[in-house]
Amino acid sequence: MLLKVIFVLCLIALVLVGLYMLSMMTKRRPKSGFYARLGDHHYAHRGLHAIHAGIPENSLRAFRLAANNGYGAELDVHLSRDGRLVVMHDESLKRTTGANAKISGVTEQVLSQLTLEGTREKVPYLEDVLPLFENKTPLLIEIKTDNGNHVELTRKVTNLLKQYPGLNYMIESFDPRVLLWLKKHRPDIIRGQLSENFFKDPEADLSWAMRFVMSNLMTNFFTRPDFVAYKYEDRFDLAPGLCRKLWGPQFFWWVVKSQPEAEERLEQGDLIIFEGFAAK
């Protein structure tokens, strides 16, 4: 009787492990085409910014510097109350502009009066940034959802991108619903799952169960991302290492902050999203 119980428990454990491995399934990294050429570029986190030099993050000047210096760039897109595609990292305007409001709660009229981090740089819209990279370096576009606006926001971003045929780009998001929408409606767009160890993130507004699912890339089975972008500090966690060994996707790491860190990842065939230094 004891042997039967042990056998059943082992069988259940094997099934659970198998399902866990299957849940993080991704597409494998292609060996040709644009996707294979992504490694020709490093990606400047929120542009090539340096506030000590008067160049704030997610500003047109930061993006222009990135493109002109041969870097790709990572940027973040929110939806304003009147449907504008706003390029900014935080959902709140407080840190970068001093305005105590959420992007989703303000209009273009309010945004036009704000400047970034004490400079003369204005809050940019996505249509301001895209021409800077057309026929130049790639963009890594993060979609920042809020209050269930993932469909509207993703649709608006992809519709705008159609107007720039010379632009190379990818879309990523922490929200797997964005990837599901892309998989169904725009499977031609390279899509990526952003993640980290959410148990280490006190600001993550997630239940324990969702922290586990998202940290372990368990929505991949449904979204089938082309790449995974994982937090650099969590690079030794089980999930990213196992996902890469099992399924072989392209990995990005955010945010790499020194050349030795960059070289460590590049030697593994990974790509970097960097800031604070000029990546080589």
URWOBEL-V260595 format. One record per residue. N is the residue number from 1. PSI is psi in whole degrees, 0 to 359 (* if undefined). NEAR is the number of other C-alpha atoms within 12 Angstrom. D_CENTER is the distance of its C-alpha to the mean C-alpha in whole Angstrom. Layout:
BEGIN
N | PSI | NEAR | D_CENTER
N | PSI | NEAR | D_CENTER
END
This chain:
BEGIN
1 | 317 | 7 | 51
2 | 320 | 8 | 49
3 | 322 | 9 | 48
4 | 318 | 10 | 47
5 | 315 | 11 | 45
6 | 318 | 12 | 43
7 | 314 | 13 | 43
8 | 317 | 14 | 41
9 | 318 | 14 | 39
10 | 320 | 14 | 38
11 | 317 | 14 | 37
12 | 318 | 14 | 35
13 | 317 | 14 | 33
14 | 319 | 14 | 33
15 | 316 | 14 | 31
16 | 319 | 14 | 29
17 | 318 | 15 | 28
18 | 317 | 15 | 27
19 | 322 | 17 | 26
20 | 313 | 25 | 23
21 | 320 | 28 | 23
22 | 327 | 24 | 22
23 | 335 | 27 | 20
24 | 21 | 40 | 17
25 | 137 | 34 | 18
26 | 177 | 36 | 16
27 | 151 | 29 | 17
28 | 154 | 24 | 18
29 | 119 | 27 | 17
30 | 157 | 19 | 20
31 | 1 | 14 | 22
32 | 172 | 11 | 23
33 | 185 | 12 | 21
34 | 317 | 21 | 18
35 | 323 | 28 | 16
36 | 342 | 21 | 18
37 | 4 | 21 | 18
38 | 330 | 33 | 15
39 | 354 | 31 | 16
40 | 352 | 21 | 18
41 | 149 | 33 | 16
42 | 156 | 42 | 14
43 | 116 | 45 | 11
44 | 121 | 45 | 12
45 | 113 | 41 | 10
46 | 32 | 43 | 11
47 | 176 | 48 | 14
48 | 76 | 39 | 17
49 | 154 | 33 | 18
50 | 96 | 26 | 21
51 | 333 | 22 | 22
52 | 339 | 12 | 26
53 | 10 | 15 | 26
54 | 24 | 19 | 25
55 | 95 | 29 | 22
56 | 159 | 34 | 19
57 | 151 | 44 | 16
58 | 37 | 45 | 14
59 | 158 | 43 | 18
60 | 323 | 37 | 19
61 | 320 | 31 | 21
62 | 320 | 36 | 18
63 | 321 | 43 | 16
64 | 319 | 31 | 20
65 | 320 | 29 | 20
66 | 310 | 41 | 17
67 | 318 | 33 | 19
68 | 340 | 23 | 22
69 | 12 | 24 | 22
70 | 14 | 27 | 20
71 | 147 | 37 | 16
72 | 176 | 45 | 13
73 | 148 | 47 | 11
74 | 138 | 49 | 8
75 | 166 | 45 | 8
76 | 140 | 36 | 8
77 | 128 | 41 | 10
78 | 166 | 42 | 13
79 | 125 | 40 | 16
80 | 174 | 35 | 20
81 | 327 | 24 | 23
82 | 20 | 19 | 24
83 | 15 | 24 | 21
84 | 146 | 32 | 20
85 | 100 | 42 | 16
86 | 130 | 44 | 16
87 | 106 | 41 | 13
88 | 151 | 44 | 13
89 | 303 | 34 | 11
90 | 151 | 29 | 13
91 | 339 | 29 | 15
92 | 148 | 25 | 18
93 | 355 | 29 | 20
94 | 308 | 19 | 22
95 | 319 | 20 | 20
96 | 339 | 32 | 20
97 | 344 | 33 | 23
98 | 351 | 18 | 25
99 | 127 | 24 | 25
100 | 75 | 18 | 25
101 | 158 | 22 | 24
102 | 148 | 28 | 20
103 | 320 | 39 | 19
104 | 348 | 31 | 20
105 | 3 | 24 | 23
106 | 166 | 27 | 24
107 | 175 | 21 | 25
108 | 325 | 23 | 25
109 | 318 | 15 | 28
110 | 313 | 24 | 27
111 | 326 | 34 | 24
112 | 342 | 20 | 26
113 | 357 | 18 | 28
114 | 152 | 27 | 25
115 | 162 | 29 | 25
116 | 123 | 34 | 22
117 | 42 | 27 | 23
118 | 12 | 21 | 27
119 | 186 | 22 | 26
120 | 0 | 19 | 27
121 | 132 | 27 | 24
122 | 161 | 30 | 23
123 | 120 | 41 | 20
124 | 158 | 36 | 19
125 | 160 | 30 | 18
126 | 323 | 39 | 15
127 | 344 | 26 | 19
128 | 329 | 25 | 20
129 | 320 | 40 | 17
130 | 318 | 38 | 17
131 | 336 | 26 | 20
132 | 337 | 33 | 20
133 | 352 | 35 | 18
134 | 131 | 25 | 20
135 | 21 | 19 | 22
136 | 242 | 27 | 20
137 | 164 | 37 | 17
138 | 159 | 40 | 14
139 | 140 | 42 | 11
140 | 105 | 45 | 7
141 | 116 | 48 | 7
142 | 127 | 42 | 5
143 | 120 | 45 | 7
144 | 103 | 39 | 9
145 | 159 | 34 | 12
146 | 126 | 29 | 15
147 | 44 | 18 | 19
148 | 23 | 15 | 18
149 | 20 | 23 | 17
150 | 323 | 29 | 14
151 | 309 | 27 | 17
152 | 314 | 27 | 18
153 | 313 | 37 | 15
154 | 320 | 40 | 13
155 | 316 | 26 | 17
156 | 318 | 25 | 17
157 | 312 | 40 | 14
158 | 326 | 35 | 15
159 | 320 | 21 | 19
160 | 320 | 22 | 18
161 | 333 | 30 | 17
162 | 337 | 20 | 20
163 | 359 | 16 | 22
164 | 76 | 23 | 21
165 | 340 | 17 | 22
166 | 10 | 18 | 21
167 | 130 | 27 | 18
168 | 131 | 31 | 15
169 | 163 | 37 | 12
170 | 159 | 40 | 9
171 | 136 | 44 | 7
172 | 161 | 41 | 4
173 | 151 | 41 | 5
174 | 334 | 40 | 7
175 | 110 | 35 | 10
176 | 342 | 36 | 11
177 | 330 | 32 | 14
178 | 315 | 42 | 11
179 | 323 | 42 | 11
180 | 318 | 29 | 15
181 | 316 | 30 | 16
182 | 319 | 36 | 14
183 | 321 | 26 | 16
184 | 316 | 18 | 19
185 | 331 | 16 | 19
186 | 63 | 22 | 17
187 | 347 | 21 | 17
188 | 342 | 20 | 18
189 | 132 | 33 | 14
190 | 124 | 37 | 12
191 | 147 | 43 | 9
192 | 147 | 45 | 7
193 | 119 | 50 | 7
194 | 140 | 40 | 5
195 | 174 | 43 | 8
196 | 179 | 35 | 11
197 | 98 | 31 | 15
198 | 345 | 30 | 15
199 | 341 | 23 | 19
200 | 357 | 18 | 18
201 | 102 | 17 | 16
202 | 342 | 12 | 19
203 | 355 | 11 | 17
204 | 121 | 19 | 16
205 | 69 | 14 | 18
206 | 148 | 20 | 18
207 | 167 | 15 | 21
208 | 317 | 17 | 22
209 | 317 | 14 | 22
210 | 326 | 22 | 18
211 | 318 | 25 | 17
212 | 312 | 22 | 19
213 | 312 | 26 | 17
214 | 321 | 33 | 14
215 | 326 | 37 | 14
216 | 13 | 35 | 16
217 | 35 | 44 | 14
218 | 356 | 32 | 17
219 | 354 | 35 | 15
220 | 326 | 41 | 15
221 | 325 | 27 | 18
222 | 326 | 24 | 18
223 | 338 | 34 | 15
224 | 64 | 34 | 15
225 | 154 | 46 | 12
226 | 331 | 38 | 12
227 | 165 | 44 | 10
228 | 133 | 53 | 8
229 | 111 | 42 | 6
230 | 152 | 42 | 9
231 | 131 | 31 | 10
232 | 319 | 32 | 13
233 | 340 | 20 | 15
234 | 21 | 25 | 15
235 | 339 | 31 | 16
236 | 4 | 17 | 19
237 | 160 | 23 | 19
238 | 313 | 21 | 20
239 | 306 | 34 | 17
240 | 320 | 42 | 15
241 | 318 | 26 | 18
242 | 318 | 25 | 20
243 | 315 | 35 | 17
244 | 318 | 33 | 17
245 | 322 | 19 | 21
246 | 316 | 21 | 22
247 | 344 | 28 | 19
248 | 38 | 26 | 18
249 | 169 | 36 | 15
250 | 136 | 39 | 13
251 | 135 | 39 | 11
252 | 150 | 42 | 9
253 | 133 | 42 | 10
254 | 140 | 34 | 9
255 | 129 | 33 | 11
256 | 131 | 35 | 14
257 | 13 | 26 | 17
258 | 158 | 21 | 20
259 | 319 | 21 | 21
260 | 320 | 17 | 22
261 | 319 | 27 | 19
262 | 313 | 31 | 18
263 | 324 | 21 | 21
264 | 315 | 19 | 21
265 | 320 | 30 | 17
266 | 326 | 25 | 18
267 | 337 | 13 | 22
268 | 1 | 21 | 20
269 | 13 | 23 | 18
270 | 169 | 37 | 15
271 | 155 | 40 | 12
272 | 144 | 46 | 12
273 | 114 | 43 | 10
274 | 162 | 39 | 13
275 | 157 | 33 | 15
276 | 359 | 23 | 18
277 | 168 | 24 | 20
278 | 99 | 27 | 20
279 | 142 | 30 | 19
280 | * | 22 | 21
END
